[in-house]
Amino acid sequence: MKNEQSWLSPFFSKPYVDASITTLIGTSRSIFIVLGTLLFMNIFPTNYQLWGGTLTIAGIVIITIADISSNRTN
């Protein structure tokens, strides 16, 4: 029974984690994917892909910061 609880714990903890922080963590995963492909396969994304990824991550960071600051004022 203990093993069943250990792999289910991420699903039960989701309601307690703020959605914006979860999105930020999920999006930052793409940075590690780019670094992994560069290190292991020697493949680098094109300029358009870099700009798109940078703008996407920047937008999510801005939304997360705005959400955190609005939660502190409330």
C-alpha positions in Angstrom: 0.0 0.0 0.0 2.9 2.4 0.7 4.2 2.0 -2.9 0.8 2.9 -4.3 0.8 6.1 -2.3 4.2 7.2 -3.4 3.4 7.2 -7.1 0.0 8.8 -6.5 1.3 11.7 -4.4 2.0 14.0 -7.3 -1.6 13.7 -8.4 -2.9 14.5 -4.9 -0.5 17.5 -4.4 -1.6 19.2 -7.7 -4.6 21.0 -6.1 -2.3 22.6 -3.6 0.2 24.0 -6.1 -0.7 27.3 -7.8 -1.4 26.8 -11.5 0.9 29.6 -12.7 3.9 28.1 -10.9 3.1 24.7 -12.3 3.0 26.2 -15.8 6.3 27.9 -15.3 7.9 24.7 -14.1 6.4 22.8 -17.1 7.6 25.4 -19.6 11.1 25.5 -18.2 11.4 21.8 -19.1 11.9 23.0 -22.8 15.1 24.7 -21.8 16.6 21.4 -20.6 15.4 19.7 -23.7 17.3 22.2 -25.9 20.4 21.8 -23.7 20.1 18.0 -24.0 19.8 18.0 -27.7 22.8 20.4 -28.0 25.0 18.2 -25.7 24.0 14.7 -26.8 23.0 15.1 -30.5 24.8 18.3 -31.4 21.6 19.8 -32.8 20.8 23.5 -32.2 17.4 25.1 -32.9 17.0 27.7 -35.6 16.7 31.4 -34.9 12.9 31.3 -35.3 12.7 28.4 -32.8 14.9 30.2 -30.3 12.8 33.4 -30.6 9.6 31.5 -30.2 10.7 29.7 -27.2 12.2 32.8 -25.6 9.0 34.8 -26.1 6.8 31.9 -24.8 8.9 31.5 -21.6 9.0 35.3 -21.2 5.3 35.6 -21.4 4.7 32.9 -18.9 7.2 34.5 -16.5 5.5 37.8 -16.8 2.1 36.2 -16.1 3.5 34.3 -13.1 5.1 37.4 -11.6 1.9 39.4 -12.0 -0.1 36.6 -10.5 2.2 36.2 -7.5 2.3 40.0 -6.9 -1.5 40.2 -7.1 -1.8 37.4 -4.6 0.4 39.2 -2.1 -1.7 42.4 -2.3 -4.9 40.5 -1.6 
